Amino acid sequence: MKFDDVTRQSLLYDFYGELLTQRQKEVMELYNEENLSLAEIAEEFGISRQGVHDALHKAQKALEEYERKLGLVERFSATREAIGNISAEIDGAISMAAAEDNVAGKLRHIRSEIEQLEI
């Protein structure tokens, strides 16, 4: 499962944001969550627009480096995909086992357990 750039940056921030400096977190939040422009953020912090751009770039680079080393977002993505595949397989097995109430009931129970794990 591939994430577009915005989704990927958001996931990286969700997983690793606490590892950034306070200033990097603030700049990223204002830019990504509050949708402020570079100029607006620069005015907020009393720095240049280029300074904001550099801070964002450094923060994004740090997040990518954390992912390169730890791989949590990639594992999260693989887990979500695996859960989806397992869920689809269980749906198929439930349909095939509909005549066998005992098997179908057990498969439904397994499916409900997996749904509780979904992220």
TAVENZI-V744701 format. One record per residue. RES is the residue in three letters. PHI is phi in whole degrees, 0 to 359 (none if undefined). OMEGA is omega in whole degrees, 0 to 359 (none if undefined). D_CENTER is the distance of its C-alpha to the mean C-alpha in Angstrom with 2 decimals. Layout:
res = {RES:RES}
phi = {PHI:PHI}
omega = {OMEGA:OMEGA}
d_center = {D_CENTER:D_CENTER}
//
This chain:
res = {MET:LYS:PHE:ASP:ASP:VAL:THR:ARG:GLN:SER:LEU:LEU:TYR:ASP:PHE:TYR:GLY:GLU:LEU:LEU:THR:GLN:ARG:GLN:LYS:GLU:VAL:MET:GLU:LEU:TYR:ASN:GLU:GLU:ASN:LEU:SER:LEU:ALA:GLU:ILE:ALA:GLU:GLU:PHE:GLY:ILE:SER:ARG:GLN:GLY:VAL:HIS:ASP:ALA:LEU:HIS:LYS:ALA:GLN:LYS:ALA:LEU:GLU:GLU:TYR:GLU:ARG:LYS:LEU:GLY:LEU:VAL:GLU:ARG:PHE:SER:ALA:THR:ARG:GLU:ALA:ILE:GLY:ASN:ILE:SER:ALA:GLU:ILE:ASP:GLY:ALA:ILE:SER:MET:ALA:ALA:ALA:GLU:ASP:ASN:VAL:ALA:GLY:LYS:LEU:ARG:HIS:ILE:ARG:SER:GLU:ILE:GLU:GLN:LEU:GLU:ILE}
phi = {none:263:255:290:301:294:296:297:299:295:294:302:295:300:282:240:305:291:273:281:290:301:296:298:298:298:297:296:295:296:285:273:266:268:57:280:283:301:296:294:293:301:296:301:263:70:234:283:299:296:298:294:302:296:296:297:298:298:295:296:295:296:298:296:293:300:295:300:280:256:66:292:293:296:294:301:298:295:296:300:295:297:298:298:295:297:298:295:297:295:303:296:294:298:299:292:262:305:288:262:307:298:294:298:297:295:294:297:297:299:299:294:296:294:299:290:276:304:259}
omega = {180:177:174:187:182:179:180:179:179:178:178:180:179:183:190:185:181:178:179:174:180:180:179:178:181:180:180:180:179:182:186:185:181:180:176:178:177:180:179:179:178:179:180:184:181:177:181:176:178:177:177:179:180:179:177:181:179:180:180:178:179:179:178:179:176:179:179:182:188:176:183:180:178:178:177:179:180:179:178:180:179:178:177:179:179:180:178:177:179:177:178:180:177:179:181:185:183:180:180:184:182:180:181:179:178:179:177:178:178:180:180:176:180:180:178:179:185:186:none}
d_center = {11.55:11.09:8.68:10.86:11.14:10.14:6.78:6.41:8.09:6.24:3.09:6.42:8.17:6.56:7.25:10.37:11.67:14.46:15.80:16.70:20.12:20.80:21.85:18.76:16.59:19.12:19.30:15.58:15.53:18.72:17.69:14.23:14.69:18.49:18.91:21.83:23.48:24.19:27.73:26.87:24.76:27.62:30.08:28.13:28.19:31.52:30.38:30.57:28.17:28.00:27.15:24.10:23.11:23.67:21.69:18.61:19.19:19.68:16.53:14.41:16.58:16.13:12.32:12.92:15.68:13.84:11.48:14.79:16.42:14.06:11.76:9.22:6.20:9.07:10.27:7.34:7.70:11.40:11.61:10.32:12.76:15.43:15.32:15.79:18.61:20.22:20.19:21.89:24.37:25.21:25.86:28.23:29.90:30.42:32.11:34.26:35.19:35.95:39.63:38.91:37.92:37.38:34.93:33.13:32.86:31.40:28.82:27.90:27.52:25.23:23.12:22.91:21.84:18.96:17.94:17.86:15.34:12.87:9.49}
//
